[in-house]
Structure formats: structure tokens, C-alpha cells
Amino acid sequence: MRYLNVVLKDDEKANGGVAFAGETLLDFMNDLKPNERQSLDDVNAALIQCGIKPIDAINYPEIKELKYFDIVTRELRRLEEQ
């Protein structure tokens, strides 16, 4: 779950950006609908739309194993279904 604690970064666009200083990926994902967070591609699309840098090794070098992210999102969906 530590990957969900990564602090998001604004992109270079003038509009949009993080909702508040220190917003984490988990904070952002909690605001998404379940169908918007089913994969890393889905989450990245939402991040880009909001003016936030997408999750990848270049923007967030602290996230080394992106495969793990997909496992975590599946676990989050499973928890919601209970």
C-alpha cells in the first residue's frame, strides 16, 4: 500500500492540478468511481484530465514496480465489493 502514498505532482498545464498540497494517489483514487480505477491506464487518464502527472517511473521514480499498482487496485476493488 505504500505506493498509494506517493504525493502527486502538477503537470505543466495552467489549469487543474492537485486538489491540495500533499495529495496522495490514494486520496485521488478515493474520489474516482470504481470503473475509473480498474487499471493503471484508467487512473493515469483521470490524472492527466485533472492536470496531474501520470504515474510512471519518470514522473515518480519512487514507484519502482508498477505491476504492484495493478495488484493493489484489484485489492481495493475487492474490498469495495464486500
mmCIF file of the N, C-alpha and C atoms, coordinates in Angstrom:
data_MODEL
# 
_entry.id   MODEL 
# 
loop_
_atom_site.group_PDB 
_atom_site.id 
_atom_site.type_symbol 
_atom_site.label_atom_id 
_atom_site.label_alt_id 
_atom_site.label_comp_id 
_atom_site.label_asym_id 
_atom_site.label_entity_id 
_atom_site.label_seq_id 
_atom_site.pdbx_PDB_ins_code 
_atom_site.Cartn_x 
_atom_site.Cartn_y 
_atom_site.Cartn_z 
_atom_site.occupancy 
_atom_site.B_iso_or_equiv 
_atom_site.pdbx_formal_charge 
_atom_site.auth_seq_id 
_atom_site.auth_comp_id 
_atom_site.auth_asym_id 
_atom_site.auth_atom_id 
_atom_site.pdbx_PDB_model_num 
ATOM 1   N N  . MET A 1 1  ? 0.814   -1.211 0.000   1.00 0.00 ? 1  MET A N  1 
ATOM 2   C CA . MET A 1 1  ? 0.000   0.000  0.000   1.00 0.00 ? 1  MET A CA 1 
ATOM 3   C C  . MET A 1 1  ? 0.851   1.267  0.000   1.00 0.00 ? 1  MET A C  1 
ATOM 4   N N  . ARG A 1 2  ? 2.156   1.132  0.236   1.00 0.00 ? 2  ARG A N  1 
ATOM 5   C CA . ARG A 1 2  ? 2.988   2.334  0.294   1.00 0.00 ? 2  ARG A CA 1 
ATOM 6   C C  . ARG A 1 2  ? 3.001   3.099  -1.023  1.00 0.00 ? 2  ARG A C  1 
ATOM 7   N N  . TYR A 1 3  ? 2.770   2.383  -2.141  1.00 0.00 ? 3  TYR A N  1 
ATOM 8   C CA . TYR A 1 3  ? 2.745   3.063  -3.426  1.00 0.00 ? 3  TYR A CA 1 
ATOM 9   C C  . TYR A 1 3  ? 1.563   4.018  -3.536  1.00 0.00 ? 3  TYR A C  1 
ATOM 10  N N  . LEU A 1 4  ? 0.522   3.753  -2.810  1.00 0.00 ? 4  LEU A N  1 
ATOM 11  C CA . LEU A 1 4  ? -0.634  4.642  -2.833  1.00 0.00 ? 4  LEU A CA 1 
ATOM 12  C C  . LEU A 1 4  ? -0.386  5.917  -2.046  1.00 0.00 ? 4  LEU A C  1 
ATOM 13  N N  . ASN A 1 5  ? 0.693   5.964  -1.288  1.00 0.00 ? 5  ASN A N  1 
ATOM 14  C CA . ASN A 1 5  ? 1.020   7.150  -0.506  1.00 0.00 ? 5  ASN A CA 1 
ATOM 15  C C  . ASN A 1 5  ? 1.946   8.118  -1.243  1.00 0.00 ? 5  ASN A C  1 
ATOM 16  N N  . VAL A 1 6  ? 2.236   7.844  -2.505  1.00 0.00 ? 6  VAL A N  1 
ATOM 17  C CA . VAL A 1 6  ? 3.078   8.751  -3.284  1.00 0.00 ? 6  VAL A CA 1 
ATOM 18  C C  . VAL A 1 6  ? 2.344   10.090 -3.419  1.00 0.00 ? 6  VAL A C  1 
ATOM 19  N N  . VAL A 1 7  ? 3.075   11.181 -3.249  1.00 0.00 ? 7  VAL A N  1 
ATOM 20  C CA . VAL A 1 7  ? 2.490   12.516 -3.353  1.00 0.00 ? 7  VAL A CA 1 
ATOM 21  C C  . VAL A 1 7  ? 2.446   12.911 -4.821  1.00 0.00 ? 7  VAL A C  1 
ATOM 22  N N  . LEU A 1 8  ? 1.271   13.299 -5.280  1.00 0.00 ? 8  LEU A N  1 
ATOM 23  C CA . LEU A 1 8  ? 1.059   13.639 -6.683  1.00 0.00 ? 8  LEU A CA 1 
ATOM 24  C C  . LEU A 1 8  ? 1.685   14.986 -7.028  1.00 0.00 ? 8  LEU A C  1 
ATOM 25  N N  . LYS A 1 9  ? 1.997   15.144 -8.333  1.00 0.00 ? 9  LYS A N  1 
ATOM 26  C CA . LYS A 1 9  ? 2.652   16.359 -8.823  1.00 0.00 ? 9  LYS A CA 1 
ATOM 27  C C  . LYS A 1 9  ? 1.827   16.971 -9.952  1.00 0.00 ? 9  LYS A C  1 
ATOM 28  N N  . ASP A 1 10 ? 1.708   18.292 -9.937  1.00 0.00 ? 10 ASP A N  1 
ATOM 29  C CA . ASP A 1 10 ? 1.037   19.004 -11.028 1.00 0.00 ? 10 ASP A CA 1 
ATOM 30  C C  . ASP A 1 10 ? 1.826   18.826 -12.321 1.00 0.00 ? 10 ASP A C  1 
ATOM 31  N N  . ASP A 1 11 ? 1.104   18.817 -13.443 1.00 0.00 ? 11 ASP A N  1 
ATOM 32  C CA . ASP A 1 11 ? 1.798   18.841 -14.725 1.00 0.00 ? 11 ASP A CA 1 
ATOM 33  C C  . ASP A 1 11 ? 2.061   20.297 -15.096 1.00 0.00 ? 11 ASP A C  1 
ATOM 34  N N  . GLU A 1 12 ? 2.545   20.528 -16.289 1.00 0.00 ? 12 GLU A N  1 
ATOM 35  C CA . GLU A 1 12 ? 2.943   21.877 -16.700 1.00 0.00 ? 12 GLU A CA 1 
ATOM 36  C C  . GLU A 1 12 ? 1.783   22.744 -17.178 1.00 0.00 ? 12 GLU A C  1 
ATOM 37  N N  . LYS A 1 13 ? 0.596   22.174 -17.279 1.00 0.00 ? 13 LYS A N  1 
ATOM 38  C CA . LYS A 1 13 ? -0.561  22.934 -17.761 1.00 0.00 ? 13 LYS A CA 1 
ATOM 39  C C  . LYS A 1 13 ? -0.994  23.974 -16.730 1.00 0.00 ? 13 LYS A C  1 
ATOM 40  N N  . ALA A 1 14 ? -1.572  25.057 -17.227 1.00 0.00 ? 14 ALA A N  1 
ATOM 41  C CA . ALA A 1 14 ? -2.012  26.142 -16.342 1.00 0.00 ? 14 ALA A CA 1 
ATOM 42  C C  . ALA A 1 14 ? -3.266  25.769 -15.549 1.00 0.00 ? 14 ALA A C  1 
ATOM 43  N N  . ASN A 1 15 ? -4.098  24.903 -16.105 1.00 0.00 ? 15 ASN A N  1 
ATOM 44  C CA . ASN A 1 15 ? -5.363  24.532 -15.452 1.00 0.00 ? 15 ASN A CA 1 
ATOM 45  C C  . ASN A 1 15 ? -5.247  23.202 -14.732 1.00 0.00 ? 15 ASN A C  1 
ATOM 46  N N  . GLY A 1 16 ? -6.042  23.056 -13.701 1.00 0.00 ? 16 GLY A N  1 
ATOM 47  C CA . GLY A 1 16 ? -6.096  21.802 -12.965 1.00 0.00 ? 16 GLY A CA 1 
ATOM 48  C C  . GLY A 1 16 ? -4.943  21.665 -12.000 1.00 0.00 ? 16 GLY A C  1 
ATOM 49  N N  . GLY A 1 17 ? -4.696  20.448 -11.595 1.00 0.00 ? 17 GLY A N  1 
ATOM 50  C CA . GLY A 1 17 ? -3.622  20.160 -10.667 1.00 0.00 ? 17 GLY A CA 1 
ATOM 51  C C  . GLY A 1 17 ? -4.144  19.463 -9.430  1.00 0.00 ? 17 GLY A C  1 
ATOM 52  N N  . VAL A 1 18 ? -3.242  19.243 -8.491  1.00 0.00 ? 18 VAL A N  1 
ATOM 53  C CA . VAL A 1 18 ? -3.631  18.540 -7.266  1.00 0.00 ? 18 VAL A CA 1 
ATOM 54  C C  . VAL A 1 18 ? -4.660  19.364 -6.508  1.00 0.00 ? 18 VAL A C  1 
ATOM 55  N N  . ALA A 1 19 ? -5.508  18.662 -5.754  1.00 0.00 ? 19 ALA A N  1 
ATOM 56  C CA . ALA A 1 19 ? -6.583  19.321 -5.020  1.00 0.00 ? 19 ALA A CA 1 
ATOM 57  C C  . ALA A 1 19 ? -6.060  20.073 -3.803  1.00 0.00 ? 19 ALA A C  1 
ATOM 58  N N  . PHE A 1 20 ? -4.980  19.572 -3.214  1.00 0.00 ? 20 PHE A N  1 
ATOM 59  C CA . PHE A 1 20 ? -4.394  20.210 -2.032  1.00 0.00 ? 20 PHE A CA 1 
ATOM 60  C C  . PHE A 1 20 ? -2.946  19.764 -1.906  1.00 0.00 ? 20 PHE A C  1 
ATOM 61  N N  . ALA A 1 21 ? -2.153  20.545 -1.215  1.00 0.00 ? 21 ALA A N  1 
ATOM 62  C CA . ALA A 1 21 ? -0.742  20.213 -1.018  1.00 0.00 ? 21 ALA A CA 1 
ATOM 63  C C  . ALA A 1 21 ? -0.634  18.879 -0.291  1.00 0.00 ? 21 ALA A C  1 
ATOM 64  N N  . GLY A 1 22 ? 0.179   17.989 -0.820  1.00 0.00 ? 22 GLY A N  1 
ATOM 65  C CA . GLY A 1 22 ? 0.356   16.690 -0.197  1.00 0.00 ? 22 GLY A CA 1 
ATOM 66  C C  . GLY A 1 22 ? -0.655  15.643 -0.618  1.00 0.00 ? 22 GLY A C  1 
ATOM 67  N N  . GLU A 1 23 ? -1.492  15.949 -1.623  1.00 0.00 ? 23 GLU A N  1 
ATOM 68  C CA . GLU A 1 23 ? -2.480  14.967 -2.079  1.00 0.00 ? 23 GLU A CA 1 
ATOM 69  C C  . GLU A 1 23 ? -1.760  13.705 -2.555  1.00 0.00 ? 23 GLU A C  1 
ATOM 70  N N  . THR A 1 24 ? -2.198  12.561 -2.069  1.00 0.00 ? 24 THR A N  1 
ATOM 71  C CA . THR A 1 24 ? -1.582  11.297 -2.444  1.00 0.00 ? 24 THR A CA 1 
ATOM 72  C C  . THR A 1 24 ? -2.399  10.602 -3.521  1.00 0.00 ? 24 THR A C  1 
ATOM 73  N N  . LEU A 1 25 ? -1.796  9.581  -4.072  1.00 0.00 ? 25 LEU A N  1 
ATOM 74  C CA . LEU A 1 25 ? -2.502  8.782  -5.060  1.00 0.00 ? 25 LEU A CA 1 
ATOM 75  C C  . LEU A 1 25 ? -3.751  8.159  -4.451  1.00 0.00 ? 25 LEU A C  1 
ATOM 76  N N  . LEU A 1 26 ? -3.666  7.729  -3.209  1.00 0.00 ? 26 LEU A N  1 
ATOM 77  C CA . LEU A 1 26 ? -4.838  7.155  -2.540  1.00 0.00 ? 26 LEU A CA 1 
ATOM 78  C C  . LEU A 1 26 ? -5.942  8.195  -2.380  1.00 0.00 ? 26 LEU A C  1 
ATOM 79  N N  . ASP A 1 27 ? -5.580  9.418  -1.994  1.00 0.00 ? 27 ASP A N  1 
ATOM 80  C CA . ASP A 1 27 ? -6.573  10.496 -1.896  1.00 0.00 ? 27 ASP A CA 1 
ATOM 81  C C  . ASP A 1 27 ? -7.290  10.664 -3.234  1.00 0.00 ? 27 ASP A C  1 
ATOM 82  N N  . PHE A 1 28 ? -6.503  10.723 -4.296  1.00 0.00 ? 28 PHE A N  1 
ATOM 83  C CA . PHE A 1 28 ? -7.060  10.922 -5.630  1.00 0.00 ? 28 PHE A CA 1 
ATOM 84  C C  . PHE A 1 28 ? -7.969  9.758  -6.016  1.00 0.00 ? 28 PHE A C  1 
ATOM 85  N N  . MET A 1 29 ? -7.500  8.540  -5.775  1.00 0.00 ? 29 MET A N  1 
ATOM 86  C CA . MET A 1 29 ? -8.274  7.365  -6.163  1.00 0.00 ? 29 MET A CA 1 
ATOM 87  C C  . MET A 1 29 ? -9.569  7.251  -5.373  1.00 0.00 ? 29 MET A C  1 
ATOM 88  N N  . ASN A 1 30 ? -9.577  7.730  -4.151  1.00 0.00 ? 30 ASN A N  1 
ATOM 89  C CA . ASN A 1 30 ? -10.803 7.687  -3.354  1.00 0.00 ? 30 ASN A CA 1 
ATOM 90  C C  . ASN A 1 30 ? -11.907 8.544  -3.959  1.00 0.00 ? 30 ASN A C  1 
ATOM 91  N N  . ASP A 1 31 ? -11.542 9.520  -4.779  1.00 0.00 ? 31 ASP A N  1 
ATOM 92  C CA . ASP A 1 31 ? -12.527 10.378 -5.432  1.00 0.00 ? 31 ASP A CA 1 
ATOM 93  C C  . ASP A 1 31 ? -12.988 9.837  -6.787  1.00 0.00 ? 31 ASP A C  1 
ATOM 94  N N  . LEU A 1 32 ? -12.359 8.768  -7.254  1.00 0.00 ? 32 LEU A N  1 
ATOM 95  C CA . LEU A 1 32 ? -12.725 8.197  -8.546  1.00 0.00 ? 32 LEU A CA 1 
ATOM 96  C C  . LEU A 1 32 ? -13.856 7.189  -8.389  1.00 0.00 ? 32 LEU A C  1 
ATOM 97  N N  . LYS A 1 33 ? -14.606 7.013  -9.448  1.00 0.00 ? 33 LYS A N  1 
ATOM 98  C CA . LYS A 1 33 ? -15.617 5.958  -9.486  1.00 0.00 ? 33 LYS A CA 1 
ATOM 99  C C  . LYS A 1 33 ? -14.892 4.626  -9.678  1.00 0.00 ? 33 LYS A C  1 
ATOM 100 N N  . PRO A 1 34 ? -15.489 3.528  -9.239  1.00 0.00 ? 34 PRO A N  1 
ATOM 101 C CA . PRO A 1 34 ? -14.821 2.226  -9.369  1.00 0.00 ? 34 PRO A CA 1 
ATOM 102 C C  . PRO A 1 34 ? -14.344 1.910  -10.787 1.00 0.00 ? 34 PRO A C  1 
ATOM 103 N N  . ASN A 1 35 ? -15.123 2.272  -11.791 1.00 0.00 ? 35 ASN A N  1 
ATOM 104 C CA . ASN A 1 35 ? -14.711 1.978  -13.164 1.00 0.00 ? 35 ASN A CA 1 
ATOM 105 C C  . ASN A 1 35 ? -13.562 2.864  -13.640 1.00 0.00 ? 35 ASN A C  1 
ATOM 106 N N  . GLU A 1 36 ? -13.267 3.940  -12.911 1.00 0.00 ? 36 GLU A N  1 
ATOM 107 C CA . GLU A 1 36 ? -12.177 4.833  -13.289 1.00 0.00 ? 36 GLU A CA 1 
ATOM 108 C C  . GLU A 1 36 ? -10.849 4.420  -12.666 1.00 0.00 ? 36 GLU A C  1 
ATOM 109 N N  . ARG A 1 37 ? -10.859 3.382  -11.842 1.00 0.00 ? 37 ARG A N  1 
ATOM 110 C CA . ARG A 1 37 ? -9.616  2.971  -11.194 1.00 0.00 ? 37 ARG A CA 1 
ATOM 111 C C  . ARG A 1 37 ? -9.375  1.468  -11.297 1.00 0.00 ? 37 ARG A C  1 
ATOM 112 N N  . GLN A 1 38 ? -9.790  0.906  -12.396 1.00 0.00 ? 38 GLN A N  1 
ATOM 113 C CA . GLN A 1 38 ? -9.626  -0.531 -12.574 1.00 0.00 ? 38 GLN A CA 1 
ATOM 114 C C  . GLN A 1 38 ? -8.244  -0.919 -13.068 1.00 0.00 ? 38 GLN A C  1 
ATOM 115 N N  . SER A 1 39 ? -7.498  0.030  -13.599 1.00 0.00 ? 39 SER A N  1 
ATOM 116 C CA . SER A 1 39 ? -6.148  -0.258 -14.058 1.00 0.00 ? 39 SER A CA 1 
ATOM 117 C C  . SER A 1 39 ? -5.312  1.004  -13.955 1.00 0.00 ? 39 SER A C  1 
ATOM 118 N N  . LEU A 1 40 ? -4.031  0.837  -14.099 1.00 0.00 ? 40 LEU A N  1 
ATOM 119 C CA . LEU A 1 40 ? -3.136  1.979  -14.089 1.00 0.00 ? 40 LEU A CA 1 
ATOM 120 C C  . LEU A 1 40 ? -3.460  2.929  -15.241 1.00 0.00 ? 40 LEU A C  1 
ATOM 121 N N  . ASP A 1 41 ? -3.823  2.381  -16.391 1.00 0.00 ? 41 ASP A N  1 
ATOM 122 C CA . ASP A 1 41 ? -4.195  3.225  -17.532 1.00 0.00 ? 41 ASP A CA 1 
ATOM 123 C C  . ASP A 1 41 ? -5.411  4.084  -17.210 1.00 0.00 ? 41 ASP A C  1 
ATOM 124 N N  . ASP A 1 42 ? -6.397  3.512  -16.527 1.00 0.00 ? 42 ASP A N  1 
ATOM 125 C CA . ASP A 1 42 ? -7.595  4.265  -16.143 1.00 0.00 ? 42 ASP A CA 1 
ATOM 126 C C  . ASP A 1 42 ? -7.244  5.412  -15.195 1.00 0.00 ? 42 ASP A C  1 
ATOM 127 N N  . VAL A 1 43 ? -6.433  5.102  -14.200 1.00 0.00 ? 43 VAL A N  1 
ATOM 128 C CA . VAL A 1 43 ? -6.051  6.121  -13.219 1.00 0.00 ? 43 VAL A CA 1 
ATOM 129 C C  . VAL A 1 43 ? -5.211  7.204  -13.883 1.00 0.00 ? 43 VAL A C  1 
ATOM 130 N N  . ASN A 1 44 ? -4.286  6.808  -14.747 1.00 0.00 ? 44 ASN A N  1 
ATOM 131 C CA . ASN A 1 44 ? -3.460  7.801  -15.439 1.00 0.00 ? 44 ASN A CA 1 
ATOM 132 C C  . ASN A 1 44 ? -4.299  8.715  -16.319 1.00 0.00 ? 44 ASN A C  1 
ATOM 133 N N  . ALA A 1 45 ? -5.306  8.169  -16.974 1.00 0.00 ? 45 ALA A N  1 
ATOM 134 C CA . ALA A 1 45 ? -6.196  9.001  -17.800 1.00 0.00 ? 45 ALA A CA 1 
ATOM 135 C C  . ALA A 1 45 ? -6.886  10.041 -16.933 1.00 0.00 ? 45 ALA A C  1 
ATOM 136 N N  . ALA A 1 46 ? -7.343  9.646  -15.758 1.00 0.00 ? 46 ALA A N  1 
ATOM 137 C CA . ALA A 1 46 ? -8.001  10.587 -14.841 1.00 0.00 ? 46 ALA A CA 1 
ATOM 138 C C  . ALA A 1 46 ? -7.003  11.629 -14.329 1.00 0.00 ? 46 ALA A C  1 
ATOM 139 N N  . LEU A 1 47 ? -5.792  11.190 -14.013 1.00 0.00 ? 47 LEU A N  1 
ATOM 140 C CA . LEU A 1 47 ? -4.768  12.132 -13.544 1.00 0.00 ? 47 LEU A CA 1 
ATOM 141 C C  . LEU A 1 47 ? -4.478  13.185 -14.602 1.00 0.00 ? 47 LEU A C  1 
ATOM 142 N N  . ILE A 1 48 ? -4.269  12.748 -15.832 1.00 0.00 ? 48 ILE A N  1 
ATOM 143 C CA . ILE A 1 48 ? -3.963  13.674 -16.934 1.00 0.00 ? 48 ILE A CA 1 
ATOM 144 C C  . ILE A 1 48 ? -5.111  14.651 -17.137 1.00 0.00 ? 48 ILE A C  1 
ATOM 145 N N  . GLN A 1 49 ? -6.336  14.153 -17.091 1.00 0.00 ? 49 GLN A N  1 
ATOM 146 C CA . GLN A 1 49 ? -7.504  15.011 -17.268 1.00 0.00 ? 49 GLN A CA 1 
ATOM 147 C C  . GLN A 1 49 ? -7.569  16.086 -16.185 1.00 0.00 ? 49 GLN A C  1 
ATOM 148 N N  . CYS A 1 50 ? -7.053  15.779 -14.999 1.00 0.00 ? 50 CYS A N  1 
ATOM 149 C CA . CYS A 1 50 ? -7.087  16.725 -13.877 1.00 0.00 ? 50 CYS A CA 1 
ATOM 150 C C  . CYS A 1 50 ? -5.844  17.609 -13.790 1.00 0.00 ? 50 CYS A C  1 
ATOM 151 N N  . GLY A 1 51 ? -4.933  17.481 -14.744 1.00 0.00 ? 51 GLY A N  1 
ATOM 152 C CA . GLY A 1 51 ? -3.743  18.318 -14.727 1.00 0.00 ? 51 GLY A CA 1 
ATOM 153 C C  . GLY A 1 51 ? -2.672  17.827 -13.764 1.00 0.00 ? 51 GLY A C  1 
ATOM 154 N N  . ILE A 1 52 ? -2.617  16.518 -13.570 1.00 0.00 ? 52 ILE A N  1 
ATOM 155 C CA . ILE A 1 52 ? -1.636  15.901 -12.672 1.00 0.00 ? 52 ILE A CA 1 
ATOM 156 C C  . ILE A 1 52 ? -0.785  14.939 -13.494 1.00 0.00 ? 52 ILE A C  1 
ATOM 157 N N  . LYS A 1 53 ? 0.493   14.878 -13.179 1.00 0.00 ? 53 LYS A N  1 
ATOM 158 C CA . LYS A 1 53 ? 1.395   13.991 -13.909 1.00 0.00 ? 53 LYS A CA 1 
ATOM 159 C C  . LYS A 1 53 ? 0.956   12.538 -13.719 1.00 0.00 ? 53 LYS A C  1 
ATOM 160 N N  . PRO A 1 54 ? 0.932   11.769 -14.828 1.00 0.00 ? 54 PRO A N  1 
ATOM 161 C CA . PRO A 1 54 ? 0.545   10.365 -14.724 1.00 0.00 ? 54 PRO A CA 1 
ATOM 162 C C  . PRO A 1 54 ? 1.597   9.552  -13.970 1.00 0.00 ? 54 PRO A C  1 
ATOM 163 N N  . ILE A 1 55 ? 1.172   8.417  -13.469 1.00 0.00 ? 55 ILE A N  1 
ATOM 164 C CA . ILE A 1 55 ? 2.051   7.540  -12.720 1.00 0.00 ? 55 ILE A CA 1 
ATOM 165 C C  . ILE A 1 55 ? 2.934   6.762  -13.693 1.00 0.00 ? 55 ILE A C  1 
ATOM 166 N N  . ASP A 1 56 ? 4.219   7.031  -13.635 1.00 0.00 ? 56 ASP A N  1 
ATOM 167 C CA . ASP A 1 56 ? 5.206   6.250  -14.369 1.00 0.00 ? 56 ASP A CA 1 
ATOM 168 C C  . ASP A 1 56 ? 6.560   6.437  -13.685 1.00 0.00 ? 56 ASP A C  1 
ATOM 169 N N  . ALA A 1 57 ? 7.545   5.678  -14.124 1.00 0.00 ? 57 ALA A N  1 
ATOM 170 C CA . ALA A 1 57 ? 8.858   5.692  -13.468 1.00 0.00 ? 57 ALA A CA 1 
ATOM 171 C C  . ALA A 1 57 ? 9.591   7.012  -13.667 1.00 0.00 ? 57 ALA A C  1 
ATOM 172 N N  . ILE A 1 58 ? 9.241   7.762  -14.695 1.00 0.00 ? 58 ILE A N  1 
ATOM 173 C CA . ILE A 1 58 ? 9.904   9.049  -14.935 1.00 0.00 ? 58 ILE A CA 1 
ATOM 174 C C  . ILE A 1 58 ? 9.340   10.116 -14.002 1.00 0.00 ? 58 ILE A C  1 
ATOM 175 N N  . ASN A 1 59 ? 8.022   10.225 -13.938 1.00 0.00 ? 59 ASN A N  1 
ATOM 176 C CA . ASN A 1 59 ? 7.387   11.241 -13.088 1.00 0.00 ? 59 ASN A CA 1 
ATOM 177 C C  . ASN A 1 59 ? 7.510   10.930 -11.605 1.00 0.00 ? 59 ASN A C  1 
ATOM 178 N N  . TYR A 1 60 ? 7.493   9.659  -11.260 1.00 0.00 ? 60 TYR A N  1 
ATOM 179 C CA . TYR A 1 60 ? 7.530   9.231  -9.865  1.00 0.00 ? 60 TYR A CA 1 
ATOM 180 C C  . TYR A 1 60 ? 8.560   8.108  -9.717  1.00 0.00 ? 60 TYR A C  1 
ATOM 181 N N  . PRO A 1 61 ? 9.850   8.466  -9.715  1.00 0.00 ? 61 PRO A N  1 
ATOM 182 C CA . PRO A 1 61 ? 10.887  7.420  -9.656  1.00 0.00 ? 61 PRO A CA 1 
ATOM 183 C C  . PRO A 1 61 ? 10.816  6.562  -8.396  1.00 0.00 ? 61 PRO A C  1 
ATOM 184 N N  . GLU A 1 62 ? 10.115  7.037  -7.372  1.00 0.00 ? 62 GLU A N  1 
ATOM 185 C CA . GLU A 1 62 ? 9.993   6.250  -6.148  1.00 0.00 ? 62 GLU A CA 1 
ATOM 186 C C  . GLU A 1 62 ? 9.094   5.027  -6.330  1.00 0.00 ? 62 GLU A C  1 
ATOM 187 N N  . ILE A 1 63 ? 8.316   5.002  -7.397  1.00 0.00 ? 63 ILE A N  1 
ATOM 188 C CA . ILE A 1 63 ? 7.481   3.827  -7.689  1.00 0.00 ? 63 ILE A CA 1 
ATOM 189 C C  . ILE A 1 63 ? 8.259   2.955  -8.652  1.00 0.00 ? 63 ILE A C  1 
ATOM 190 N N  . LYS A 1 64 ? 8.816   1.892  -8.127  1.00 0.00 ? 64 LYS A N  1 
ATOM 191 C CA . LYS A 1 64 ? 9.686   1.051  -8.937  1.00 0.00 ? 64 LYS A CA 1 
ATOM 192 C C  . LYS A 1 64 ? 8.961   -0.115 -9.594  1.00 0.00 ? 64 LYS A C  1 
ATOM 193 N N  . GLU A 1 65 ? 7.915   -0.606 -8.971  1.00 0.00 ? 65 GLU A N  1 
ATOM 194 C CA . GLU A 1 65 ? 7.220   -1.767 -9.501  1.00 0.00 ? 65 GLU A CA 1 
ATOM 195 C C  . GLU A 1 65 ? 5.769   -1.401 -9.839  1.00 0.00 ? 65 GLU A C  1 
ATOM 196 N N  . LEU A 1 66 ? 5.548   -0.984 -11.066 1.00 0.00 ? 66 LEU A N  1 
ATOM 197 C CA . LEU A 1 66 ? 4.201   -0.585 -11.467 1.00 0.00 ? 66 LEU A CA 1 
ATOM 198 C C  . LEU A 1 66 ? 3.247   -1.771 -11.522 1.00 0.00 ? 66 LEU A C  1 
ATOM 199 N N  . LYS A 1 67 ? 3.755   -2.989 -11.691 1.00 0.00 ? 67 LYS A N  1 
ATOM 200 C CA . LYS A 1 67 ? 2.878   -4.166 -11.675 1.00 0.00 ? 67 LYS A CA 1 
ATOM 201 C C  . LYS A 1 67 ? 2.172   -4.255 -10.323 1.00 0.00 ? 67 LYS A C  1 
ATOM 202 N N  . TYR A 1 68 ? 2.879   -3.900 -9.271  1.00 0.00 ? 68 TYR A N  1 
ATOM 203 C CA . TYR A 1 68 ? 2.302   -3.946 -7.933  1.00 0.00 ? 68 TYR A CA 1 
ATOM 204 C C  . TYR A 1 68 ? 1.077   -3.046 -7.842  1.00 0.00 ? 68 TYR A C  1 
ATOM 205 N N  . PHE A 1 69 ? 1.114   -1.918 -8.535  1.00 0.00 ? 69 PHE A N  1 
ATOM 206 C CA . PHE A 1 69 ? -0.004  -0.982 -8.516  1.00 0.00 ? 69 PHE A CA 1 
ATOM 207 C C  . PHE A 1 69 ? -1.281  -1.671 -8.995  1.00 0.00 ? 69 PHE A C  1 
ATOM 208 N N  . ASP A 1 70 ? -1.194  -2.453 -10.058 1.00 0.00 ? 70 ASP A N  1 
ATOM 209 C CA . ASP A 1 70 ? -2.378  -3.148 -10.570 1.00 0.00 ? 70 ASP A CA 1 
ATOM 210 C C  . ASP A 1 70 ? -2.907  -4.150 -9.556  1.00 0.00 ? 70 ASP A C  1 
ATOM 211 N N  . ILE A 1 71 ? -2.019  -4.801 -8.827  1.00 0.00 ? 71 ILE A N  1 
ATOM 212 C CA . ILE A 1 71 ? -2.450  -5.731 -7.782  1.00 0.00 ? 71 ILE A CA 1 
ATOM 213 C C  . ILE A 1 71 ? -3.197  -4.980 -6.692  1.00 0.00 ? 71 ILE A C  1 
ATOM 214 N N  . VAL A 1 72 ? -2.685  -3.835 -6.286  1.00 0.00 ? 72 VAL A N  1 
ATOM 215 C CA . VAL A 1 72 ? -3.314  -3.039 -5.235  1.00 0.00 ? 72 VAL A CA 1 
ATOM 216 C C  . VAL A 1 72 ? -4.688  -2.556 -5.681  1.00 0.00 ? 72 VAL A C  1 
ATOM 217 N N  . THR A 1 73 ? -4.822  -2.107 -6.922  1.00 0.00 ? 73 THR A N  1 
ATOM 218 C CA . THR A 1 73 ? -6.127  -1.619 -7.376  1.00 0.00 ? 73 THR A CA 1 
ATOM 219 C C  . THR A 1 73 ? -7.140  -2.764 -7.403  1.00 0.00 ? 73 THR A C  1 
ATOM 220 N N  . ARG A 1 74 ? -6.707  -3.957 -7.747  1.00 0.00 ? 74 ARG A N  1 
ATOM 221 C CA . ARG A 1 74 ? -7.621  -5.102 -7.702  1.00 0.00 ? 74 ARG A CA 1 
ATOM 222 C C  . ARG A 1 74 ? -8.070  -5.372 -6.276  1.00 0.00 ? 74 ARG A C  1 
ATOM 223 N N  . GLU A 1 75 ? -7.138  -5.263 -5.329  1.00 0.00 ? 75 GLU A N  1 
ATOM 224 C CA . GLU A 1 75 ? -7.483  -5.480 -3.923  1.00 0.00 ? 75 GLU A CA 1 
ATOM 225 C C  . GLU A 1 75 ? -8.476  -4.431 -3.438  1.00 0.00 ? 75 GLU A C  1 
ATOM 226 N N  . LEU A 1 76 ? -8.285  -3.179 -3.847  1.00 0.00 ? 76 LEU A N  1 
ATOM 227 C CA . LEU A 1 76 ? -9.210  -2.112 -3.459  1.00 0.00 ? 76 LEU A CA 1 
ATOM 228 C C  . LEU A 1 76 ? -10.603 -2.388 -4.015  1.00 0.00 ? 76 LEU A C  1 
ATOM 229 N N  . ARG A 1 77 ? -10.692 -2.849 -5.248  1.00 0.00 ? 77 ARG A N  1 
ATOM 230 C CA . ARG A 1 77 ? -11.999 -3.172 -5.833  1.00 0.00 ? 77 ARG A CA 1 
ATOM 231 C C  . ARG A 1 77 ? -12.647 -4.321 -5.070  1.00 0.00 ? 77 ARG A C  1 
ATOM 232 N N  . ARG A 1 78 ? -11.859 -5.306 -4.684  1.00 0.00 ? 78 ARG A N  1 
ATOM 233 C CA . ARG A 1 78 ? -12.391 -6.442 -3.947  1.00 0.00 ? 78 ARG A CA 1 
ATOM 234 C C  . ARG A 1 78 ? -12.946 -5.989 -2.602  1.00 0.00 ? 78 ARG A C  1 
ATOM 235 N N  . LEU A 1 79 ? -12.250 -5.074 -1.920  1.00 0.00 ? 79 LEU A N  1 
ATOM 236 C CA . LEU A 1 79 ? -12.730 -4.564 -0.648  1.00 0.00 ? 79 LEU A CA 1 
ATOM 237 C C  . LEU A 1 79 ? -14.046 -3.819 -0.798  1.00 0.00 ? 79 LEU A C  1 
ATOM 238 N N  . GLU A 1 80 ? -14.205 -3.090 -1.895  1.00 0.00 ? 80 GLU A N  1 
ATOM 239 C CA . GLU A 1 80 ? -15.443 -2.327 -2.129  1.00 0.00 ? 80 GLU A CA 1 
ATOM 240 C C  . GLU A 1 80 ? -16.631 -3.246 -2.331  1.00 0.00 ? 80 GLU A C  1 
ATOM 241 N N  . GLU A 1 81 ? -16.379 -4.433 -2.883  1.00 0.00 ? 81 GLU A N  1 
ATOM 242 C CA . GLU A 1 81 ? -17.460 -5.354 -3.185  1.00 0.00 ? 81 GLU A CA 1 
ATOM 243 C C  . GLU A 1 81 ? -17.998 -6.054 -1.935  1.00 0.00 ? 81 GLU A C  1 
ATOM 244 N N  . GLN A 1 82 ? -17.258 -6.003 -0.854  1.00 0.00 ? 82 GLN A N  1 
ATOM 245 C CA . GLN A 1 82 ? -17.677 -6.703 0.362   1.00 0.00 ? 82 GLN A CA 1 
ATOM 246 C C  . GLN A 1 82 ? -18.705 -5.928 1.126   1.00 0.00 ? 82 GLN A C  1 
# 
